[in-house]
Amino acid sequence: MSKTTDVGALVLVLLLTEAPAGSSSHVYAADEEQAELTLDAMRGFIDRAQLGAQLRVTSSSVTNTANGATVTVETSDGASAFGKRPWLQVVDELAVWPNTSNARTLWSAIVSAVPKVPGGRLIVITTAGSPTGIGAKVWAEAEVSTHWRTSKSPGPAPWWNADDIDATRTALSASEWRRLILCEFAEGDDALTSPEDVEAAIRSGSAVLAKRTGIEYVAALDVGTRRDLTALVVGHAEQREAGRVVVIDRVMSWRPKDGQGGRVDLGDVEAATLRICKEYGAKLRFDRMQAEQLTSNIAREGIRTEEYVFSSAGANRLARSIWGSLRDRALELPDDDELRREFLAVRLIETGPGTVKLQNPPGSHDDIVVAVGMVVTDLTQRPALRHGSITMPGSTTALGSTPAALSIERQRAASHIPLGVMALRTGFDAEGLRRIAAERSRECRS
């Protein structure tokens, strides 16, 4: 609700009317980029109010030209914050500061500097965050302290209409809605989905869809550790009237056997993965930390493999991709009991400001969900394919209208490469495409 802009205006007024000559004031945030948002708001006011003669602006500061009082955007380094004598300090988004030693040190340096200058002031603006974070602790103390003035403005913002509210609520998880809109400190632990969303995604009929010609498939393997499931899924994307949908064609899972030390037989997994990838012509996504040797063996058999990197960003991308596809009814799943159990049990756990990952509660599994997530992430990160044509000198040949075009279509189907992608990858001109078509035509006849 315009916190940063309003405080930017307030800081400018104080700088022009009350800040002592030569005084220093500072803006802090979780990082320097976030802190610069306050400076950007101040620049906007200075330009619109034509205050350039009274206030000098640099890349990191604003100075009152009459008395030298300055406001500076600072780094988020805790150690370098000590020793300053600020007249005014602004702390932005304290509740989303990471709960690290550096952040706690920086906050200590800021608070301890307030009494150094007579009349020293500290302004903290923030959305709500985790109830165990720095911001929650400071807010709880400020609410009961005579040294603080507190103000809380829960949303939605009064200028939002019903469509704004619905769109924002849909885009946020339950805990994000509570924190960012309702201004409630809430733990970022939410169910990945609801029973209604899961049932809406389940298709009736066969749990296994046969391979279709001209479709590009992606498989994903999540190898479980000791006493955990191992899951293999294969899927594809298709355009429907309501939009693009990721279809999971097949799901396979293996449970550890007691006679194998609580582990899955990786030989069985490797053989099944190789067979399924060849059957569907699918490339394989995998987590290298769990299945490097297994996938190396599969790659030697001619299967395309691509590692999925489970960094913080990768885990966040996977979790949000699958959460969004369920929410938007853009995922079709087979009717499988183990799949149902996993999707209803898995949680979204916050690992940092705006960053989440999947986590399964004790006694449950998330291997099928993770494998589905790798397929969803892969297919939703590429543009939707459209039907195309081949342009040759003097004419445009629609797909399938001539023997040459037919042989190119056969080549595309045999290699599972969409026509438009094939042209980009080969880089041949029209004569080159004719030559390829003639060669492939001879191969098809033979």
ROVOBA-171834 format. One record per residue (C-alpha): residue in one letter; x, y, z. Coordinates in steps of 0.2 Angstrom, whole numbers, plus 5000, padded with zeros to 4 digits. Each point is the difference from the previous one (the first is absolute). Example, Ala and Ser with C-alpha at 12.3 -4.5 7.8 and 13.67 -1.06 7.14 Angstrom:
REM ROVOBA-171834
<resn: a	c1: 5062	c2: 4978	c3: 5039>
<resn: s	c1: 5006	c2: 5017	c3: 4997>
This chain:
REM ROVOBA-171834
<resn: m	c1: 5000	c2: 5000	c3: 5000>
<resn: s	c1: 5013	c2: 5013	c3: 4994>
<resn: k	c1: 5011	c2: 4998	c3: 5016>
<resn: t	c1: 5016	c2: 5003	c3: 4991>
<resn: t	c1: 4994	c2: 5015	c3: 4990>
<resn: d	c1: 4992	c2: 5008	c3: 5015>
<resn: v	c1: 5016	c2: 4998	c3: 5010>
<resn: g	c1: 5010	c2: 5007	c3: 4986>
<resn: a	c1: 4989	c2: 5016	c3: 5000>
<resn: l	c1: 5001	c2: 5001	c3: 5019>
<resn: v	c1: 5019	c2: 4999	c3: 5000>
<resn: l	c1: 5001	c2: 5014	c3: 4987>
<resn: v	c1: 4989	c2: 5011	c3: 5011>
<resn: l	c1: 5011	c2: 4996	c3: 5015>
<resn: l	c1: 5016	c2: 5003	c3: 4990>
<resn: l	c1: 4994	c2: 5017	c3: 4995>
<resn: t	c1: 4992	c2: 5006	c3: 5016>
<resn: e	c1: 5008	c2: 4992	c3: 5015>
<resn: a	c1: 5016	c2: 4990	c3: 4996>
<resn: p	c1: 5015	c2: 5009	c3: 5009>
<resn: a	c1: 5013	c2: 5008	c3: 4990>
<resn: g	c1: 5013	c2: 4987	c3: 4994>
<resn: s	c1: 4990	c2: 4985	c3: 5007>
<resn: s	c1: 5000	c2: 4983	c3: 4993>
<resn: s	c1: 4985	c2: 4989	c3: 4998>
<resn: h	c1: 5000	c2: 4982	c3: 4992>
<resn: v	c1: 4988	c2: 4988	c3: 4991>
<resn: y	c1: 5002	c2: 4981	c3: 5003>
<resn: a	c1: 4992	c2: 4985	c3: 4993>
<resn: a	c1: 5003	c2: 4981	c3: 4998>
<resn: d	c1: 5011	c2: 5005	c3: 4985>
<resn: e	c1: 5006	c2: 5017	c3: 4992>
<resn: e	c1: 4988	c2: 4997	c3: 4985>
<resn: q	c1: 4985	c2: 5000	c3: 5012>
<resn: a	c1: 5006	c2: 5015	c3: 5009>
<resn: e	c1: 5002	c2: 5010	c3: 4984>
<resn: l	c1: 4981	c2: 4999	c3: 4998>
<resn: t	c1: 4998	c2: 5013	c3: 5013>
<resn: l	c1: 5013	c2: 5011	c3: 4991>
<resn: d	c1: 4991	c2: 4997	c3: 4983>
<resn: a	c1: 4984	c2: 5007	c3: 5009>
<resn: m	c1: 5009	c2: 5015	c3: 5006>
<resn: r	c1: 5007	c2: 5004	c3: 4983>
<resn: g	c1: 4982	c2: 4999	c3: 4993>
<resn: f	c1: 4994	c2: 5013	c3: 5012>
<resn: i	c1: 5015	c2: 5011	c3: 4997>
<resn: d	c1: 4997	c2: 5000	c3: 4981>
<resn: r	c1: 4981	c2: 5003	c3: 5001>
<resn: a	c1: 5001	c2: 5014	c3: 5014>
<resn: q	c1: 5015	c2: 5008	c3: 4991>
<resn: l	c1: 5011	c2: 4999	c3: 5015>
<resn: g	c1: 5017	c2: 4998	c3: 4991>
<resn: a	c1: 5006	c2: 5016	c3: 5006>
<resn: q	c1: 4998	c2: 4996	c3: 5019>
<resn: l	c1: 5004	c2: 4981	c3: 4999>
<resn: r	c1: 5015	c2: 4993	c3: 4991>
<resn: v	c1: 4998	c2: 4982	c3: 4994>
<resn: t	c1: 5014	c2: 4987	c3: 4997>
<resn: s	c1: 5000	c2: 4982	c3: 4996>
<resn: s	c1: 4998	c2: 4995	c3: 5019>
<resn: s	c1: 4996	c2: 5016	c3: 5009>
<resn: v	c1: 4989	c2: 5016	c3: 5002>
<resn: t	c1: 5008	c2: 5016	c3: 5007>
<resn: n	c1: 4992	c2: 5016	c3: 5007>
<resn: t	c1: 5010	c2: 5013	c3: 4990>
<resn: a	c1: 4997	c2: 5013	c3: 5013>
<resn: n	c1: 5007	c2: 4991	c3: 5015>
<resn: g	c1: 5008	c2: 4984	c3: 4994>
<resn: a	c1: 4989	c2: 4988	c3: 5009>
<resn: t	c1: 5000	c2: 4984	c3: 4990>
<resn: v	c1: 4990	c2: 4984	c3: 4999>
<resn: t	c1: 5010	c2: 4985	c3: 4993>
<resn: v	c1: 4996	c2: 4982	c3: 4994>
<resn: e	c1: 5010	c2: 4988	c3: 5009>
<resn: t	c1: 5006	c2: 4982	c3: 4997>
<resn: s	c1: 4993	c2: 4986	c3: 5010>
<resn: d	c1: 5017	c2: 4996	c3: 5008>
<resn: g	c1: 4998	c2: 4999	c3: 5019>
<resn: a	c1: 5018	c2: 5002	c3: 5005>
<resn: s	c1: 5002	c2: 5017	c3: 4990>
<resn: a	c1: 4984	c2: 5007	c3: 5008>
<resn: f	c1: 5008	c2: 5003	c3: 5017>
<resn: g	c1: 5008	c2: 5017	c3: 5004>
<resn: k	c1: 4987	c2: 5011	c3: 4991>
<resn: r	c1: 4992	c2: 5014	c3: 5009>
<resn: p	c1: 4983	c2: 5002	c3: 4990>
<resn: w	c1: 4987	c2: 5013	c3: 5003>
<resn: l	c1: 4987	c2: 4989	c3: 4991>
<resn: q	c1: 5000	c2: 4982	c3: 4995>
<resn: v	c1: 4987	c2: 4991	c3: 4988>
<resn: v	c1: 4999	c2: 4981	c3: 5000>
<resn: d	c1: 4990	c2: 4993	c3: 4986>
<resn: e	c1: 4991	c2: 4983	c3: 5000>
<resn: l	c1: 5008	c2: 4994	c3: 5017>
<resn: a	c1: 4988	c2: 4985	c3: 5000>
<resn: v	c1: 5008	c2: 4992	c3: 4985>
<resn: w	c1: 5017	c2: 5002	c3: 5005>
<resn: p	c1: 5009	c2: 4983	c3: 5001>
<resn: n	c1: 5002	c2: 4993	c3: 5017>
<resn: t	c1: 5019	c2: 5000	c3: 4999>
<resn: s	c1: 5014	c2: 5006	c3: 5011>
<resn: n	c1: 5004	c2: 5014	c3: 4988>
<resn: a	c1: 4982	c2: 5006	c3: 5000>
<resn: r	c1: 4999	c2: 5000	c3: 5019>
<resn: t	c1: 5017	c2: 5009	c3: 5001>
<resn: l	c1: 4993	c2: 5013	c3: 4989>
<resn: w	c1: 4984	c2: 5003	c3: 5010>
<resn: s	c1: 5011	c2: 5001	c3: 5016>
<resn: a	c1: 5011	c2: 5013	c3: 4992>
<resn: i	c1: 4984	c2: 5010	c3: 4994>
<resn: v	c1: 4991	c2: 4999	c3: 5017>
<resn: s	c1: 5016	c2: 5004	c3: 5010>
<resn: a	c1: 5003	c2: 5016	c3: 4990>
<resn: v	c1: 4983	c2: 5008	c3: 5004>
<resn: p	c1: 5006	c2: 5008	c3: 5016>
<resn: k	c1: 5016	c2: 5007	c3: 4994>
<resn: v	c1: 4993	c2: 5016	c3: 4993>
<resn: p	c1: 4987	c2: 5010	c3: 5010>
<resn: g	c1: 4983	c2: 4998	c3: 4992>
<resn: g	c1: 5006	c2: 4985	c3: 4990>
<resn: r	c1: 4986	c2: 4992	c3: 4990>
<resn: l	c1: 4996	c2: 4982	c3: 4993>
<resn: i	c1: 4987	c2: 4996	c3: 4988>
<resn: v	c1: 4996	c2: 4982	c3: 4996>
<resn: i	c1: 4988	c2: 4995	c3: 4986>
<resn: t	c1: 4996	c2: 4982	c3: 4995>
<resn: t	c1: 4987	c2: 4988	c3: 4995>
<resn: a	c1: 4997	c2: 4985	c3: 5012>
<resn: g	c1: 5011	c2: 4985	c3: 4999>
<resn: s	c1: 5005	c2: 4984	c3: 5009>
<resn: p	c1: 4995	c2: 5000	c3: 5019>
<resn: t	c1: 5018	c2: 4994	c3: 5004>
<resn: g	c1: 5009	c2: 5014	c3: 4990>
<resn: i	c1: 5008	c2: 5016	c3: 5006>
<resn: g	c1: 4985	c2: 5011	c3: 4994>
<resn: a	c1: 4988	c2: 4990	c3: 5011>
<resn: k	c1: 5010	c2: 5002	c3: 5015>
<resn: v	c1: 5003	c2: 5019	c3: 4998>
<resn: w	c1: 4981	c2: 5002	c3: 4996>
<resn: a	c1: 4995	c2: 4991	c3: 5016>
<resn: e	c1: 5011	c2: 5011	c3: 5010>
<resn: a	c1: 4995	c2: 5016	c3: 4992>
<resn: e	c1: 4982	c2: 4997	c3: 5003>
<resn: v	c1: 5002	c2: 5000	c3: 5019>
<resn: s	c1: 5014	c2: 5013	c3: 5001>
<resn: t	c1: 4998	c2: 5018	c3: 5004>
<resn: h	c1: 5015	c2: 5004	c3: 4989>
<resn: w	c1: 4991	c2: 4995	c3: 4984>
<resn: r	c1: 4986	c2: 5006	c3: 4990>
<resn: t	c1: 4992	c2: 4986	c3: 4990>
<resn: s	c1: 4987	c2: 5000	c3: 4986>
<resn: k	c1: 4993	c2: 4985	c3: 4991>
<resn: s	c1: 4990	c2: 5000	c3: 4984>
<resn: p	c1: 4993	c2: 4983	c3: 4995>
<resn: g	c1: 4994	c2: 4998	c3: 4982>
<resn: p	c1: 4994	c2: 4998	c3: 4987>
<resn: a	c1: 5003	c2: 5018	c3: 4995>
<resn: p	c1: 4985	c2: 5011	c3: 5000>
<resn: w	c1: 5002	c2: 5004	c3: 4982>
<resn: w	c1: 5000	c2: 4982	c3: 4994>
<resn: n	c1: 4984	c2: 4994	c3: 4991>
<resn: a	c1: 4993	c2: 4982	c3: 5002>
<resn: d	c1: 5010	c2: 4994	c3: 4985>
<resn: d	c1: 5016	c2: 5007	c3: 5007>
<resn: i	c1: 4997	c2: 4990	c3: 5016>
<resn: d	c1: 4995	c2: 4984	c3: 4991>
<resn: a	c1: 5015	c2: 5001	c3: 4989>
<resn: t	c1: 5012	c2: 5003	c3: 5014>
<resn: r	c1: 4993	c2: 4987	c3: 5011>
<resn: t	c1: 5001	c2: 4987	c3: 4986>
<resn: a	c1: 5019	c2: 5004	c3: 4997>
<resn: l	c1: 5005	c2: 4999	c3: 5018>
<resn: s	c1: 5001	c2: 4985	c3: 5012>
<resn: a	c1: 4990	c2: 5001	c3: 5016>
<resn: s	c1: 5014	c2: 5005	c3: 5011>
<resn: e	c1: 5006	c2: 5013	c3: 4987>
<resn: w	c1: 4982	c2: 5007	c3: 5000>
<resn: r	c1: 5000	c2: 5002	c3: 5019>
<resn: r	c1: 5017	c2: 5008	c3: 5000>
<resn: l	c1: 5000	c2: 5011	c3: 4985>
<resn: i	c1: 4982	c2: 5005	c3: 5000>
<resn: l	c1: 4992	c2: 4998	c3: 5017>
<resn: c	c1: 5016	c2: 5005	c3: 5009>
<resn: e	c1: 5001	c2: 4985	c3: 5011>
<resn: f	c1: 5016	c2: 4991	c3: 5006>
<resn: a	c1: 4998	c2: 4983	c3: 4993>
<resn: e	c1: 5011	c2: 4985	c3: 4997>
<resn: g	c1: 5003	c2: 4996	c3: 4982>
<resn: d	c1: 4994	c2: 4982	c3: 5001>
<resn: d	c1: 4985	c2: 4996	c3: 4988>
<resn: a	c1: 4993	c2: 4985	c3: 4992>
<resn: l	c1: 5006	c2: 4999	c3: 4982>
<resn: t	c1: 4982	c2: 4997	c3: 4994>
<resn: s	c1: 4982	c2: 4997	c3: 5006>
<resn: p	c1: 4990	c2: 4984	c3: 4998>
<resn: e	c1: 4989	c2: 5009	c3: 4987>
<resn: d	c1: 5015	c2: 5005	c3: 4990>
<resn: v	c1: 5007	c2: 4982	c3: 5000>
<resn: e	c1: 4983	c2: 4993	c3: 4995>
<resn: a	c1: 4998	c2: 5013	c3: 4986>
<resn: a	c1: 5017	c2: 4995	c3: 4993>
<resn: i	c1: 4996	c2: 4981	c3: 5000>
<resn: r	c1: 4995	c2: 4993	c3: 4984>
<resn: s	c1: 4988	c2: 4985	c3: 4999>
<resn: g	c1: 5003	c2: 4985	c3: 4989>
<resn: s	c1: 5017	c2: 4992	c3: 4997>
<resn: a	c1: 5014	c2: 5005	c3: 5012>
<resn: v	c1: 5013	c2: 4997	c3: 4985>
<resn: l	c1: 4999	c2: 5010	c3: 4984>
<resn: a	c1: 5008	c2: 4992	c3: 4985>
<resn: k	c1: 5013	c2: 5010	c3: 4990>
<resn: r	c1: 4993	c2: 5011	c3: 4986>
<resn: t	c1: 5009	c2: 5005	c3: 4984>
<resn: g	c1: 5006	c2: 5017	c3: 4999>
<resn: i	c1: 5000	c2: 5003	c3: 5019>
<resn: e	c1: 5016	c2: 5005	c3: 5009>
<resn: y	c1: 5001	c2: 4991	c3: 5017>
<resn: v	c1: 5010	c2: 5004	c3: 5016>
<resn: a	c1: 5004	c2: 4987	c3: 5013>
<resn: a	c1: 5006	c2: 5003	c3: 5018>
<resn: l	c1: 5008	c2: 4989	c3: 5013>
<resn: d	c1: 5001	c2: 5003	c3: 5018>
<resn: v	c1: 5010	c2: 4987	c3: 5009>
<resn: g	c1: 4996	c2: 4997	c3: 5018>
<resn: t	c1: 5013	c2: 4998	c3: 5013>
<resn: r	c1: 4999	c2: 4987	c3: 5014>
<resn: r	c1: 4982	c2: 4995	c3: 5004>
<resn: d	c1: 4993	c2: 5012	c3: 4987>
<resn: l	c1: 4990	c2: 4998	c3: 4984>
<resn: t	c1: 5008	c2: 5002	c3: 4983>
<resn: a	c1: 4989	c2: 5007	c3: 4987>
<resn: l	c1: 5000	c2: 5001	c3: 4981>
<resn: v	c1: 4987	c2: 5011	c3: 4990>
<resn: v	c1: 4998	c2: 5004	c3: 4982>
<resn: g	c1: 4990	c2: 5014	c3: 4993>
<resn: h	c1: 4997	c2: 5013	c3: 4986>
<resn: a	c1: 4992	c2: 5017	c3: 4997>
<resn: e	c1: 4984	c2: 5003	c3: 4989>
<resn: q	c1: 4990	c2: 5015	c3: 4995>
<resn: r	c1: 4982	c2: 4999	c3: 5005>
<resn: e	c1: 4985	c2: 5012	c3: 4999>
<resn: a	c1: 5003	c2: 5006	c3: 5018>
<resn: g	c1: 5019	c2: 5002	c3: 4997>
<resn: r	c1: 5016	c2: 4990	c3: 5001>
<resn: v	c1: 4999	c2: 4984	c3: 5011>
<resn: v	c1: 5014	c2: 4988	c3: 5006>
<resn: v	c1: 4994	c2: 4982	c3: 4998>
<resn: i	c1: 5009	c2: 4987	c3: 5010>
<resn: d	c1: 4999	c2: 4984	c3: 4990>
<resn: r	c1: 5007	c2: 4988	c3: 5011>
<resn: v	c1: 5006	c2: 4998	c3: 5018>
<resn: m	c1: 5011	c2: 4986	c3: 5007>
<resn: s	c1: 5006	c2: 4998	c3: 5018>
<resn: w	c1: 5011	c2: 4988	c3: 5010>
<resn: r	c1: 4999	c2: 4996	c3: 5018>
<resn: p	c1: 5015	c2: 4994	c3: 5010>
<resn: k	c1: 5001	c2: 4982	c3: 5004>
<resn: d	c1: 5004	c2: 4993	c3: 5017>
<resn: g	c1: 5012	c2: 4988	c3: 4993>
<resn: q	c1: 5011	c2: 5013	c3: 4992>
<resn: g	c1: 5004	c2: 5011	c3: 5015>
<resn: g	c1: 4985	c2: 5011	c3: 4998>
<resn: r	c1: 5006	c2: 5005	c3: 4982>
<resn: v	c1: 4992	c2: 5000	c3: 4983>
<resn: d	c1: 5008	c2: 4988	c3: 4987>
<resn: l	c1: 5008	c2: 5013	c3: 4989>
<resn: g	c1: 5003	c2: 4987	c3: 4987>
<resn: d	c1: 4981	c2: 4998	c3: 4998>
<resn: v	c1: 4999	c2: 5019	c3: 5000>
<resn: e	c1: 5013	c2: 5002	c3: 4986>
<resn: a	c1: 4992	c2: 4987	c3: 4989>
<resn: a	c1: 4983	c2: 5007	c3: 5002>
<resn: t	c1: 5006	c2: 5018	c3: 4997>
<resn: l	c1: 5009	c2: 4995	c3: 4984>
<resn: r	c1: 4985	c2: 4991	c3: 4993>
<resn: i	c1: 4988	c2: 5014	c3: 5004>
<resn: c	c1: 5011	c2: 5013	c3: 4992>
<resn: k	c1: 5003	c2: 4990	c3: 4984>
<resn: e	c1: 4981	c2: 4996	c3: 4999>
<resn: y	c1: 4995	c2: 5019	c3: 5001>
<resn: g	c1: 5015	c2: 5007	c3: 4992>
<resn: a	c1: 5002	c2: 5011	c3: 5016>
<resn: k	c1: 5015	c2: 5009	c3: 5007>
<resn: l	c1: 5003	c2: 4997	c3: 5018>
<resn: r	c1: 5001	c2: 5013	c3: 5014>
<resn: f	c1: 5009	c2: 4995	c3: 5016>
<resn: d	c1: 5008	c2: 5005	c3: 5016>
<resn: r	c1: 5019	c2: 4997	c3: 4998>
<resn: m	c1: 5003	c2: 4998	c3: 5019>
<resn: q	c1: 4988	c2: 4985	c3: 5000>
<resn: a	c1: 5002	c2: 4991	c3: 4983>
<resn: e	c1: 5017	c2: 5005	c3: 4992>
<resn: q	c1: 5006	c2: 4983	c3: 4996>
<resn: l	c1: 4983	c2: 4993	c3: 4995>
<resn: t	c1: 4997	c2: 5014	c3: 4988>
<resn: s	c1: 5017	c2: 4999	c3: 4993>
<resn: n	c1: 4996	c2: 4982	c3: 4995>
<resn: i	c1: 4984	c2: 5005	c3: 4992>
<resn: a	c1: 5009	c2: 5014	c3: 4990>
<resn: r	c1: 5012	c2: 4988	c3: 4993>
<resn: e	c1: 4985	c2: 4991	c3: 4993>
<resn: g	c1: 4995	c2: 5015	c3: 4990>
<resn: i	c1: 4988	c2: 5008	c3: 5011>
<resn: r	c1: 5000	c2: 5019	c3: 5002>
<resn: t	c1: 5003	c2: 5005	c3: 5018>
<resn: e	c1: 4999	c2: 5017	c3: 5008>
<resn: e	c1: 5004	c2: 5003	c3: 5018>
<resn: y	c1: 4988	c2: 5010	c3: 5011>
<resn: v	c1: 5010	c2: 5011	c3: 5012>
<resn: f	c1: 4992	c2: 5000	c3: 5017>
<resn: s	c1: 5007	c2: 5016	c3: 5006>
<resn: s	c1: 4990	c2: 5012	c3: 5010>
<resn: a	c1: 4994	c2: 5008	c3: 4984>
<resn: g	c1: 4997	c2: 4983	c3: 4991>
<resn: a	c1: 4990	c2: 4994	c3: 5015>
<resn: n	c1: 4990	c2: 5016	c3: 5001>
<resn: r	c1: 4996	c2: 4999	c3: 4981>
<resn: l	c1: 4994	c2: 4982	c3: 5001>
<resn: a	c1: 4989	c2: 5003	c3: 5015>
<resn: r	c1: 4992	c2: 5015	c3: 4993>
<resn: s	c1: 4998	c2: 4993	c3: 4983>
<resn: i	c1: 4990	c2: 4985	c3: 5006>
<resn: w	c1: 4990	c2: 5010	c3: 5012>
<resn: g	c1: 4995	c2: 5012	c3: 4987>
<resn: s	c1: 4996	c2: 4986	c3: 4987>
<resn: l	c1: 4988	c2: 4992	c3: 5013>
<resn: r	c1: 4992	c2: 5017	c3: 5005>
<resn: d	c1: 4998	c2: 5005	c3: 4981>
<resn: r	c1: 4992	c2: 4982	c3: 4996>
<resn: a	c1: 5015	c2: 4998	c3: 4988>
<resn: l	c1: 5006	c2: 4983	c3: 5005>
<resn: e	c1: 4992	c2: 4983	c3: 4996>
<resn: l	c1: 5005	c2: 4985	c3: 5011>
<resn: p	c1: 4996	c2: 4982	c3: 4999>
<resn: d	c1: 4989	c2: 4992	c3: 5013>
<resn: d	c1: 5013	c2: 4992	c3: 5012>
<resn: d	c1: 4998	c2: 4998	c3: 5019>
<resn: e	c1: 5018	c2: 5003	c3: 5004>
<resn: l	c1: 5000	c2: 5016	c3: 4990>
<resn: r	c1: 4984	c2: 5006	c3: 5009>
<resn: r	c1: 5008	c2: 4997	c3: 5017>
<resn: e	c1: 5016	c2: 5009	c3: 4995>
<resn: f	c1: 4991	c2: 5016	c3: 4993>
<resn: l	c1: 4989	c2: 5002	c3: 5015>
<resn: a	c1: 5014	c2: 4997	c3: 5013>
<resn: v	c1: 5014	c2: 5011	c3: 4992>
<resn: r	c1: 5003	c2: 5017	c3: 5007>
<resn: l	c1: 5007	c2: 5017	c3: 4994>
<resn: i	c1: 5014	c2: 5005	c3: 5012>
<resn: e	c1: 5007	c2: 5018	c3: 4999>
<resn: t	c1: 5019	c2: 5000	c3: 4999>
<resn: g	c1: 5002	c2: 5019	c3: 4999>
<resn: p	c1: 4991	c2: 5015	c3: 4995>
<resn: g	c1: 4989	c2: 4995	c3: 4985>
<resn: t	c1: 5009	c2: 4983	c3: 4998>
<resn: v	c1: 4991	c2: 4984	c3: 5004>
<resn: k	c1: 5004	c2: 4981	c3: 4997>
<resn: l	c1: 4990	c2: 4984	c3: 5002>
<resn: q	c1: 5001	c2: 4990	c3: 5016>
<resn: n	c1: 4992	c2: 4984	c3: 5005>
<resn: p	c1: 4994	c2: 4997	c3: 5018>
<resn: p	c1: 5008	c2: 4986	c3: 5010>
<resn: g	c1: 4993	c2: 4983	c3: 4994>
<resn: s	c1: 4995	c2: 5006	c3: 4983>
<resn: h	c1: 5008	c2: 5002	c3: 4983>
<resn: d	c1: 5002	c2: 5013	c3: 4987>
<resn: d	c1: 5010	c2: 4991	c3: 4986>
<resn: i	c1: 4985	c2: 4999	c3: 4988>
<resn: v	c1: 4996	c2: 5018	c3: 5002>
<resn: v	c1: 5018	c2: 5005	c3: 4998>
<resn: a	c1: 5001	c2: 4990	c3: 4984>
<resn: v	c1: 4984	c2: 5008	c3: 4993>
<resn: g	c1: 5007	c2: 5017	c3: 5005>
<resn: m	c1: 5016	c2: 4997	c3: 4989>
<resn: v	c1: 4989	c2: 4996	c3: 4985>
<resn: v	c1: 4988	c2: 5015	c3: 5003>
<resn: t	c1: 5015	c2: 5012	c3: 5002>
<resn: d	c1: 5008	c2: 4994	c3: 4985>
<resn: l	c1: 4985	c2: 5001	c3: 4989>
<resn: t	c1: 4993	c2: 5016	c3: 5007>
<resn: q	c1: 5017	c2: 5009	c3: 4997>
<resn: r	c1: 4999	c2: 4998	c3: 4981>
<resn: p	c1: 4989	c2: 5009	c3: 4988>
<resn: a	c1: 4984	c2: 4992	c3: 4993>
<resn: l	c1: 5003	c2: 4992	c3: 4983>
<resn: r	c1: 4989	c2: 5005	c3: 4986>
<resn: h	c1: 4997	c2: 4991	c3: 4983>
<resn: g	c1: 5011	c2: 5007	c3: 4986>
<resn: s	c1: 5004	c2: 4999	c3: 4981>
<resn: i	c1: 5015	c2: 5000	c3: 4989>
<resn: t	c1: 5004	c2: 5014	c3: 4989>
<resn: m	c1: 5009	c2: 4996	c3: 4984>
<resn: p	c1: 5004	c2: 5011	c3: 4985>
<resn: g	c1: 4983	c2: 5004	c3: 4991>
<resn: s	c1: 4989	c2: 4992	c3: 5012>
<resn: t	c1: 4995	c2: 4995	c3: 5018>
<resn: t	c1: 4998	c2: 4982	c3: 5003>
<resn: a	c1: 4987	c2: 4995	c3: 5013>
<resn: l	c1: 5005	c2: 4985	c3: 5011>
<resn: g	c1: 4995	c2: 4984	c3: 4992>
<resn: s	c1: 4995	c2: 5007	c3: 4983>
<resn: t	c1: 5014	c2: 4993	c3: 4990>
<resn: p	c1: 5012	c2: 4984	c3: 5000>
<resn: a	c1: 5014	c2: 5011	c3: 5006>
<resn: a	c1: 4990	c2: 5008	c3: 5014>
<resn: l	c1: 4994	c2: 4983	c3: 5005>
<resn: s	c1: 5017	c2: 4993	c3: 5001>
<resn: i	c1: 5005	c2: 5015	c3: 5011>
<resn: e	c1: 4985	c2: 4996	c3: 5011>
<resn: r	c1: 5006	c2: 4982	c3: 5002>
<resn: q	c1: 5017	c2: 5006	c3: 5004>
<resn: r	c1: 4993	c2: 5012	c3: 5014>
<resn: a	c1: 4989	c2: 4985	c3: 5007>
<resn: a	c1: 5015	c2: 4988	c3: 5000>
<resn: s	c1: 5011	c2: 5012	c3: 5009>
<resn: h	c1: 4987	c2: 5008	c3: 5011>
<resn: i	c1: 5005	c2: 5018	c3: 4995>
<resn: p	c1: 4986	c2: 5012	c3: 4996>
<resn: l	c1: 5001	c2: 5007	c3: 4982>
<resn: g	c1: 5004	c2: 5018	c3: 5005>
<resn: v	c1: 5014	c2: 4994	c3: 5012>
<resn: m	c1: 5007	c2: 4989	c3: 4987>
<resn: a	c1: 5003	c2: 5014	c3: 4988>
<resn: l	c1: 5008	c2: 5010	c3: 5013>
<resn: r	c1: 5012	c2: 4987	c3: 5006>
<resn: t	c1: 5005	c2: 4994	c3: 4982>
<resn: g	c1: 5003	c2: 5018	c3: 4994>
<resn: f	c1: 4997	c2: 4993	c3: 4982>
<resn: d	c1: 4993	c2: 5011	c3: 4986>
<resn: a	c1: 4986	c2: 4994	c3: 4988>
<resn: e	c1: 5012	c2: 4989	c3: 4990>
<resn: g	c1: 5007	c2: 4992	c3: 5015>
<resn: l	c1: 4983	c2: 4996	c3: 5006>
<resn: r	c1: 4996	c2: 4992	c3: 4983>
<resn: r	c1: 5016	c2: 4989	c3: 5001>
<resn: i	c1: 4995	c2: 4995	c3: 5018>
<resn: a	c1: 4983	c2: 4995	c3: 4994>
<resn: a	c1: 5006	c2: 4990	c3: 4986>
<resn: e	c1: 5012	c2: 4990	c3: 5010>
<resn: r	c1: 4987	c2: 4997	c3: 5014>
<resn: s	c1: 4987	c2: 4995	c3: 4986>
<resn: r	c1: 5012	c2: 4987	c3: 4994>
<resn: e	c1: 5003	c2: 4993	c3: 5017>
<resn: c	c1: 4982	c2: 4999	c3: 5003>
<resn: r	c1: 4997	c2: 4991	c3: 4984>
<resn: s	c1: 5014	c2: 4988	c3: 5004>
